[in-house]
Amino acid sequence: MDIYEKFQLLGVENAPGQELRQGEDGEVLCDLDLSGDPVDFSHGDVNAFPPVPGSFSAFKKGVLEGAAQAYTEYRGRKQIRDDAAEKLSAFMGVTVDPDREIILAPGTQGALFMAAGSVIMPGDRVCFVQPDYFAYRKLVVFFGGVCVPVNLNYMQYADRAGIDLKALESVFQSGVKVFMFSNPNNPTGVIYSHEEIRSIADMAARYQVTLIVDELYSRQIFDGRPYFHLCAEDTVPDSMVTIIGPSKTESLSGYRLGTAFGTAGLIDRMEEVQAIMDLRCGGYNQAVFSVWFDEPEEWMKERVKQHQAIRDRMADVFGAEEGISFRLTEGGSYFFVELPELTVSLKDFVKTARKAAGITVTPGTEFGPQFTHHFRINFSQDPKKAESAAERLVRLVRFFKKR
């Protein structure tokens, strides 16, 4: 593979916020009136769901503090790391050493890059789930690893995520070095059962596989479902990192804040990567960590309740159309919608939705090459606009459905 092939495999055209790169060439492939408010389902709407109260004041305080906040240690200012480690220890049910086991990052995406760069060497076999967050495959390619996907049979179960544990153990036995996965899963929103989490932790420890666990949406769980943090299991591997940050649920994405905590040696290497990548999580932005887990009383409970209501309405709209299938989201803000056989390709369906209806969705092929009849939406939107957009998408599906 040469450098040009490598970067073609990475691609950014369908990443959230990149819809303008798709271009508007070509004819509109339907004659339906799909007019309505434009909705970008590729990411959440921070206008509909504003950031945590006090976040801007915290940012302003950091700015006014000046150099002490602008130029922190590479792994983050100590007093902020101390505060984050204490909050995460309470939330995860583990003890996080603020000096050795945590690093502040420019978003959880930055944390993922640093973690991958700290453990993947050229030729290493790296396992990830399909479907799962699209950046995992791209990170493996970027760092010269070998992609080893394992299927998530999420449609077959109601009480577990559906990872194929036998297949996972087989690839671990074959010499996989790293396993990356998200919980709740992005794009399906399903949650791993305790049996699945415990099995992953045990097998990773037994076969000396490094774990990178993305728990970005672990504060937004619906229906009172139990959630199990892998880092809190009795048996864990010697090398692992958990990634989480104040981003999606808290609507603080614009500040680009993330954390990673875990094995001290791995965190040390991540600091080395950060030192040459971007030096530090944005200094002034770090001050906003102070509002994380310190939201006003009932604020988080109400936010989750609001998202669950939108989830339920999306389920009603999509579920009413014959041929559309999905599994009800258990955590996070995503629906992964499977379409019936259409008379157009997924690419043309997605483009038509954008051009004719002003609706942006993420094609399923971003989450695995086999998902050619799927799209993902982030339903963290204005409820009325989201419902209208979902109804227009259903009309478009009906128009293109094979008879």
N, C-alpha and C positions, 0 to 999 in steps of 0.2 A: 504494500500500500504506500503510495507517495503522499506528499503533504496535501495535494489538492483533493485526492480521494478521501483522506482523513477528515478534512473540514467539510466536505460534502455530506459525510455521514453525520456530522454534528448538527448542522442546520439550525436556523432560528426562525424560519418563516411561520411556523405554527405555535411558537411559544407565546404565552400570555402577553398581551400588549403589542404584539407584532403583526396584527391583522392588516395594517396598511401595506406591509411588504407583499401581501398577496396580489396586489394589483387589482384593477377593476376592468381588465380587458375581457372581451367576449360578450356574447349575448346573454340576456336573462332567459333561463330555460323554462319559465312557466308564465302564464298569463293571469295568475291570481292577484287579487288586490290584498297584499300583505302589509299594508302601511300600518304604522304604529310607532310608538316610542322605540328608538334604537336601544338595544341592550347588548352589552359585551359580557357574555357568559364565560369568557376565558379567564376572568379574575373577578374578585369581589368588588363591590361598589362602596368605597369609603364615604361617599356622600350619603348613601342610604343608611349606612352603619358607621357613624363617626368614631374616631379614635377614643381610647380611654380618657375620661375627664382628667385634666391636669397634665396631659402629656406635653402640650405646647409650653406650659409654664415651666415644666421640668427641663425642656430643651433650652428655653430662654435662660434659665438659671445657669445651665452649663455654659452657654455662650458668654454670659456676663462674668463667669469665673475665669475665662480666658485661658492662658497657656496651660495651667494646671490640668484643665479638662481637655484641651485640644491635643496635648502631646502626652498620652498615657503610655504605660508599658505596652508592649506588643500584645500581650494576652488580655489587656484591659486594666483599667484603674483598679487598684486593690480594694478600695472601699466599695466599689460597685460589684466586683467579683465576690466579696464577702457577703453582700446583700443577696446577690443572685444565688449563690451556693446555699445560703440558709433557706431561701424560699424553695429551691428545687429539692433540697433534702427533705423538707416537710411534705412537698407534693408527691415526690417519687417513693418515699419510704426508704431512703438510703442516706448515707452520710457522704456529702461531697466536700472534699478538701479544697478551699478556695485558692490555696497557693499552688497546688500540684495537679488538680484534677478538673479544672474548668478553664475555658477560654471564651472570651467574647468575640463575636464574629460579625462581619458585615452582612447580616441576614443569615437565615438557615441555609440558603443557597451557597453563601460563602463558606459556611461551616462544612457543608457537604464536600465542596471542592478541596478544602484543606484536609479533611478526613481521608478522602480518596487519594489525594496526593501523598499522604503520609503512610499509606499501606499498600498501594498498588505499584508493582514494578512491571516493566515490559515482559509480556509473556505469562503473567500470573492469571490463573483462572479465577474469575469473579462471578459470583452467582447473584442474580436478582430475580424478582418475581415478575411474571407477566399476567395481567396488567399491573404496572406500578409506575411510579413517578418517572416521567420521560428522561430526566437528567441522569438517572443511574446508568443507562446504556451509554449515553454520550460521555459520561465521565470515564467509564471503562475504556471506551475507544480512545479518548484523549490521552489517557495515561498508558496506552499500549497494552492493556490487559486483554484477556480472551473472555468474551461474553458467554455465560452459562445460564440461560434462563430456565426457571422452573415455573410450572403453571399454577395459577391460583384458580381453583375451580369454584369460584364464589357463587355461581348460580345453583349449585347442587345442595347448599346447606342453608339453614336458618339460625344455627347456633354456633357457628365457627366461620372463620374467614374462608377456609377451603384450600389451604396450601397442601400440596402433595408431599407429605412428610417422608414417604418412602423414596420418592424421587430426590428430595432434598438430601436425605442421608446418603443416597447413591452418589450424588455429585460431591458431597463432602468427602466421601471415601476416595473419590477419584483424584483428590488433590486440590480442590477449591481452596483458595487462600482467604477470600473475603466474601461475606454475604451482606447485601444491602437490602433493607425493606422499610416500608412505611406502615405505621399503625396509629390511627385508622389508615386503611389503604387509600392511596390516591391513584386511580380515579374512582373506585367503586364505593368508598365510604364504609366498607365492612371492617369489623373489629376482630382481631385474633382472640380465640378462646384461651383460657388458662392452659389447657392441654397443649395447644399449639405453641404458646410462648415458652412453656416449660420444656417442651421437646426441642425447640430451636436452641434454647440456652444449653441444654444438656449435650446435644450433638455438637454444637460449636466448641464446647469445652473438651469433649472427647476427641474431636478431630483437629483441634487447635486452629479453628477458623476464626478470623477476626469478624466481629459484628459491627455494622454501622446501622443504628436504629433511628429512624426519623419519626419523632412523636409530635410533630408540629401541631396537630389537631387534637391532642389528647385532653384538652380542657373542654372540648365541645362534643360531648357524648349525649345521645338522645335516649329517651324511653327508660332512663334509669339503668341502663345496661352496665354490667361490671366491666372494668378496664384493668388490664394487668401490665405494669411496667416491667419490661424484661430485666432491667438493671437491678430490680428488687428480688429476683429469684434467688433461691439458696445456692444454686450452681450456675455460675456464669463463666465465660471464657476468660483467659488471661489478658486478652486484647479486645476491647470493645469501647464504643463511644455512643452516647445518646445525644441526639440533636433536637433542640426545641427552642422556641423563641416567642417574643411578644409580637405577633405578626397578623395572622389571619383572623382569629376569633376576636382579637383586641383591636383590629383595624389599624395597626401600627406599621403596616408594610412599608410605607413611605420612608420610615426612618432607617430601614435596612438593619434590623437588630436580630441577632441569633446567638445562641450559646451551644457549646458542645462540652460534655463532661464525660469522664471515664478514666481509662487506664492512664496513669501519670506519664509513662513513656510515650504513649501515642499523643497525648496533649502537648508534650514537649516538641514532638516533630511537627505538630500542627502549628505551633508558634513559629517554628523555623520557616514553614511555608508562608505564614502570614507576614513574616518579616520581609519576604521578597515579593509578595503578591500585592499587599496594600498597607503594610506597616501595622495597622490596627483597625478595629471597628471604629467608625467615625467618632472622633473624640467628643464633640458636642452631643452627638446622638446617644452616646453611652449614658448620658444623664437621664434619658427617658426610661431606662431600665428601672428607675425608682418607682414608677407607677405599676409595674408588672406585679401581679398577684396582690396589689394593694388597691384594687378598684373599689369604688364606693359599695357599701353593703347592698347586696341583691343585684348589683349591676351585671355580673357574669351570669347569674341564674336567669335574669330577664333576657339577656342576649341569646342564650342557648334556647330559651323558650320561643323567642321570635324566629330563630332559624328553624326550629322544629316545625313551627306553623307553616313556614314557606315550603319546607320539605314535604309536608303532608299535602299541600295544595299541588305541588309539582307532581307528586305521585298520583293524585286524582286525575290530573290532565293527561299525563302520559299513559296511565293505566287504562284510560277509557278507550284508547285506540287499539283495535285488533292488530296484532303483529308486532307491536312495540313491547319490549320486555326490559326489565331491570330488576335489581335487588334493592330493597328499600335502604337508604342511607342510614347507617348506625352512628356515625360520627363524622365531623367535618362538614363541608359545604358542597359536596359533589354528588351528581348523578351521572352514572355511566349507562347511557341509553343504547340498547341494541335495536336496530332497525329491521323491518322486514325486507325482503328482496325488492330493490328499487329498479327503475328503468334507467337510472343514471348512476355514475360512480359516486363514492363517498366524497371525493374531491369536488365534484360538480355540485353535489347536494350542499356541502358546506359553503361553497362560493355563492350559490343561488340564495341561500339563507341570508348571507351577508349583503348581497346586492339588492335583492328583491324585498327583503324584510328588515334590513338593518340589524340583523341578529348574528353575533359572532359566537361560534362554538368551537371547541377543540376536537379535531378528528381523532378517532380511536386509534389510528395507526401511530400516533405519537407514543402510545403506551404498549405497543407490541405490533409487529407487522401483520399478525393474524386478525386484528380487530378492524376489518375493512367495512363492517356494517355497524359501527358504533360511533357515538360522539360523547364528549364530556361537557357538562355545564357546571359552573359555580353558581349556586342559587343564592349567594349572599348579595341580594339585589333588592331594590324597591319592590315590595310584594306585588303591587298591582301591575307594575311594568313586567315583572318576571312572569306572572300568570298569563298576561297578554302575549308575551313573547313565546311562552311554551305552547299556547293555543295555536299561534301562527306556525310554529314548527310542526305541530301535529297536522295542520292543514297541508303543509308542504309535503310531509310524508305521505299523506293520503293521495295527493296529486301524483306523486312519483311511484306509488306502490304498484308492483306488477299485479296484473289481474289474472 
